[in-house]
Amino acid sequence: MQTRILKPLTSLAFWVVVAIIAGIIVGIIAPELGVASKPGIDYFIKALKLLIGPIIFLTIVSGIIGLESLKELGSIGLKAFIYFEVVSTLSLAVGIFFGETLRPGHGMHLDYTKLDPHSIDKYTTADKDVGSMWAILKGAVPSDPISPFLSANTLQVLFMALVVAITLSFLKAEHKKICLKPLEFIQHYVLKILSFLMLFSPVAAFSAMAYLIGKFGINSLLGMFELLAVMAVACLFFIFVVLGAICYFAKINIFKFMRFIAKEVLVVFATSSSETALGPLMQKLERAGVNRGAVGLIIPTGYSFNLDCTNIYLSLSVIFLAYAFDIPLSIEHLISILIVLMITSKGAVGVTGSGFIVLAGTLAALPSTGIPVVTVAVLLGVDKFMSEMRAVGNLCGNAVGCVIISIWDKKVDMDKFRYALDNPKEFEFKS
């Protein structure tokens, strides 16, 4: 009996929840202290960023070397591309659907002439190529082999890992084994360091929530409650209905799967950063029977090209701005928004402030809608709150995507995976 009572007290997830509640309370009653606690989350993210690159690199290289042939790599890549394009388009449609159905911003009657046009200068003066395929391809090639690891640029690390892995794949079998041993040795200790860092996730969760509430205030949350509520409903619909339907056809229970990754979801929600769970998620899926090469290739690529709830945020935000500023949109406008966002949403790859840059770029590319670019300024105060939903939704979307693509390519031990869903505690992140 005593063991059952003490068990939750030793759970990291329990202390993360306590930290979230404590952070919210501190942010409300002592906002200055909340703002001052920001270094807690900043240093946590910086430390994790140093590990993300090596984890992705080692997982991809060792996984691809373990594949029987490069044809398997091409097969996984093609299926991932098809899946990402289809599901990303569905997520954009979900944002438009909920925006038009629930109409957040309706009745606000805002006047964009009263907004400060300079408040969005750093977003509108960004690289004009953001969102173009050329910019993405150019940004994937690193200028040196070190900086991608220091900055946790997943796309550049992915590029280098693929080059190294494909090169090593041409070696003889015995030489591959010789190369694998040091890689697996290093990976083991990198994961040990990661498991140690994750012990500080409650501190990071407290710091993130205290800063968020202390800096922007509970009033900014209440002032845009309607938009936040619609965003939350749209994300939940996407996760449990859209992804749920996809999982159903793969004979996976979405509720069991969400329970399986609940710990990672909680940490991402608390820290507003999907980076905090990337390493643990990859290891958990691998331990649950998903092929290492598939995990290593799909998860990092998904964090660059399969940002489902970022897509919902983009399409929903355009609809919200139209209603808030009393700008009518026709069916033709909505179709144009969907088509343009299918292209520009890919610009949210490894660019700081990319959400606003892409949103501003989308409005600039759609002058026919009549929505001025300056209107995005009204979203600045609430964006931090929406980033939590985007981070959680993107994590769920990529976790599901990895499993579905791997099942499609027959890269999952289904018996082991179903056992993991039924016994999630046995598959928690371990060093």
N, C-alpha and C positions, 0 to 999 in steps of 0.2 A: 504493500500500500504506500509506504513511504517512498519507494522507488518510483512509483507512478506519479506522485506529487512532484518529486524533484526532477523528473525527466524533462518537462517543458522548460525548466530553469536552465538546463544545459543546452537547449536548442538555440542555434544561432538565429533562426527565423523568429523565435520568441523575443529575443533581445532587439532585433531589427524593428519589430512592431512597437515595443516599448520606446525605442529611440525615436520613431516617427511621431508618436503621441507626445513625447517629451519635447521634441523639436517644435511641434505646432504650438504647444503651450508657451514655450519660451518666446517664440516669434510673436505671439499675441501680447503677452504681458511685459516682455522686455525686448522690444524690437531692436534696440541698439546692441544688446548682447547677441541677439540672433544674427545680425549682420556681421558682428565681430567674429562669429564662429565659422565663417566661410572657409578659412584655411583648412579646416578639417576635411571638407569634401575635395578641395582643390588638390591637396597633397595625396589623398587617397587615389584620385583619378590619375594624377601624374605617375604614381607608383605602378598602377595597373597598366598604364599605357606602355611602360617599359617592358612589360611582360607579354602584352598582346601580340606584338610582332613576332617574337621568338616562338610563341605557342602556335600561331598560324603557320609560320614557316616550317617548323619541325613536324607538325601534324600533316601538312600537305606533302612535304617531301617524303616522309616515311610511308605515308598512305599510298602515294602514287607509285613509289618503288615497289610496294607490295602488290600492286595490280598485275594481273597476268600479262596485259599488253596495253599499248597506248590507245588501242581501239576502245577500251573500257573508259579511258579518260574522255575521249571524244564523245562517247555515248552519254556519259553523265553530263558533260557540258551542254550538249544539244538539248537534252531533256530539261535541264535547269533553265536554259534560255526560253524554251517554250512555256514552261510553268511560270516563270517570273513575268513574262509579257502578259499572259492570260490573267493571272491573279492581280497584277498591278492595275490592269485595266478595270477589273471588277471592283477593286478598292476605290478607284476614282469615281466609278459609277455609284458606289454606295454613298460617297460624300455628297454627290450631286442629288441623289435621291432623298437623303435625309435633310439636306438643305432646303429643297423644294417642298418637302412634305411638312416639316416642322417649322420652317421659316424663321430661324433665329435672326434677330436684328429687326424684325418687322415692327414698325411703330416707333423706332428710335428717332427717326427724322433728323439724322445728323447732317451737318453742313461741312463739306470738305474744304470750302473756302476759308474756314476758320482754323484749319490745321496748319502746323508749321511744316512747310515743305522740306526744311533742312533736317528734320528729325529722322528722315530715312535716307539721307545722303550716302551713308556708308553701305547701304544695300543697293541703291540704284546706280552707284558709281563703281560697282564691282565689275569684275571681268565680264565683258559682254558675251563671251563665248560660253559662260556657264549654262549648262543645259544642252549644249551641242555635243554630238557624238565625237567630233574631233577633239574637243576639250577633255572629254572623258578618256579617250585613248592617249592623248598627250600627257594627261595627269597620271596615267598608270605606269609610265616609264620613269623610274627614279633617276636623278642626276648623280647620285652616289649610292653605294650599298649600305650606308650607315643611317642616314637621316630618316628613311622610312620606318626603321625600328624605333628611333627616338621619338618620332611624332605619331607613331601607331597608325600610319597610313596603310589601311588594310589592302587597298587596291594595289599599291606599289609592292607591298610585301607579297601579295598573291602573285604578282607578275614575276618577281624574282624567284619565288618558290617553284613556280611552274617551269621556269627556264632551267633551274638546277635539277628538279625532279625528272624532267624529260631528258636532260643530258645524261643523268645517272641511269635512266631506264635502258640505255643502249649498252650498259656494261653486262658482263657475264654474270650468271646467277651467284657464283661464289664471291665475286667482287661487290655485288649489291649487298650481300650479307655483311661484308666487312665494313661497308659504308653505313649500314643501318645501326650497328652496335653503338658507335659514339653518339649518333643522333638520338637513339632511344635513351641512352644514359643521361644526356643533357636534358631531354624532355622530362625525364623523371624528376630531376631536381628543380627544373623551372616550375613544374606543377606543385612541388613541395613549397616553394616560395609563394606561389599563388594561394595555396591553402592557408598559409600563415597570414598573408595579407587580408584574406577574407574574414579573418577573426576581427578585423577592425571595421567591418561593414556597418555595425551598429553606430559607431562613432561617426562614420561618414553619413549615415542616414539621419542622425540627429542634426549634424551640421547643415546638411542640405535643406531639411525642412525648416529649421530655425531661420536660416538665411532667406529662404523663399518667402516665408510669411513676414519676417522682420523687414525685408527690403521692399516688398511690393504691397504688404498689408492685406488684411482679410477683406478690406473694402473693395480692392481691385478684383478680388475673387468673386465677391457678391455682385459687383457692378456688371460683370460679364457672365453671370451665372448661366443665362440662357444658352449662350454659345458653348460654354464648357459642358453643359448638360447634354446638348445635342451631339457634341463631339464624343462624349462618353458613350451615349446610346449607339452612335454609329460604329464606334470601335468594338463595342460588345456584340453588336449585330454581326459585324464582319468576322469576329473571332468564333462565336458560337453557332452562327447560321451558315455563313459562306465557307469558312474553314471547316466548320462542323460537317457540312454536306460533303466537302472534298474528303474528309476523313472517313465519313460513313461509307463512301464507295470503296475506300481502301480497307474497310472493315476495322476501323479504329474508333474508339469512343472518345470524342473530343473532351468530355468532362474528365475522364481518366487521364488523358494526356495533359490537360491543364493542371491536374493535381500533381502529376509527375514532375512538371517544371515550375511548380508553385513557388519554391524557394527562390529561384532565379527571377521570377516575375516580381516577387516582393522586394528583392534587393534593387532591381532596376527601377521600380516605382519610387522607392525611397530616395535613390540617388539621381533620378532623372537622366540616367546615362545607361545605354545598352551595353557599353564597354565593360561595365562591372560584372556582367554575367556571361560574356562571350567565352572566356576560357572554361569556366565550370560547365556551361551548357554543352560545349564541344566534347568535354570529357564524359559527361553524363550520357549523351547520346551514343558515344562510342562504347561505353560500358554496357549500354542497354541492347547492344547487338547491331548497331548501324556501322557499316564499314568505315574504317578510319579515313580512307582516301575520299570517300563520298562526303563525310562530315567536314574534312579539311578543305574541300573544294567548294561545297555548297554554302556553308554558313558564312565564311568571309565574303563570298561573292554576293550572297543575299543581303548582307549589311550594306552593300554598295548599290545593288540594283533591284532589291525587293523590299523597299521601304513602304509597306502597305498602308500603315496608319499615318505616315507622312503624306501619302497620296490623298488619304481621306481628309486630312487637315487642309491641304492645298485646295481641293475642289470645294470643300465646305466653306472655307474662308472666302472664296470668291463669291459664293452665293450669299453669305452673311453680309459682306460689304455692299452688295447690290441692294439687299433689303434695308440695311442700316442707313444707307444714303438715298433711299427712294429712287433707285435706278432700275427700271423694268428690264427683265431679260426674256427674250423669246426662246422658242424651242431651238431655233437656228443658233442662237447665242450659246445655249447649253451644250449643243453638239460641238460647237467650235471650242468651247472650254475643255471638253473631254479630249478632243483631238490634240489640242495644243499641249495640254498637261501630260498626255501620253509621251510627248517628246521632252518637254521642259522638266518634268519630274525626275528624269534621269540625271539632272544637274545637281541633285542633292547628294553628290558623291564627294566625301572628304573635303567639303568647303565649309569653313566656319560661317555661321549665320546663313547657311544655304537655304533654309526654309523661307526666309524673307527675301533672299535674292531671287529664288525661283518664283515666288509669288509675285514680286515686283516685275520680274521679267515676263511672266505670263500676262499680267495686266497690260504691260507695254506692247506685247505682241497681239493684244486683242482690243485695239482702239474702238472697234465697232460696238463693243459692249457699253461704252460710255463710262466705265469705272476708272477714275483717275488713279494713277500709281500712288499718289500721296495718301490715299485712303487706308493703306496698310498700316499707317502710323497708329491707328486706334487699336491695333492688335499687339503693339509692343508691350504694354503693361501686363497682358494676360498670357503672353507666349510661354513664359516659364512654366505656368501651370499646365498648359497644353502639351509641353514637351514631355511631361511624365506619361501622358496617355500615348503619345507618339512612340516613346521608347518602349513601353510595355507592349503595345500593339505590334511594333516591328520585331521585337523578340519572339512573340508568339507566332507571327507570320513566318519568320525564318526557321523556327524550330519545326513547325508543321511542314513547311516547304522541304526542309532537309529530309524528313522522314518519308514524305510522299514521293519525292524524286528518287530516293534510295530504294523504296519499294518498287517503283516503276522500273528501275534498272536492276532489280533483284540483288540489291546490296544490303539486305537486312536479314538477320536471323530472326524470323517472325516469332518463333517459340520463345526465344530469350526476350524479345521486345515485349510480347504480351505479358510475360512474367514480370517484367520491369514495371509495366503499367499497373499491374495488380499489387505489386510490392515496392512502391516508390522509395520507401525509407532505406531499402537495401542498396539503392543506387545513388544515394546522395554523394555530392562531390567529396572525394577523398584524395589525399596526396599519394 
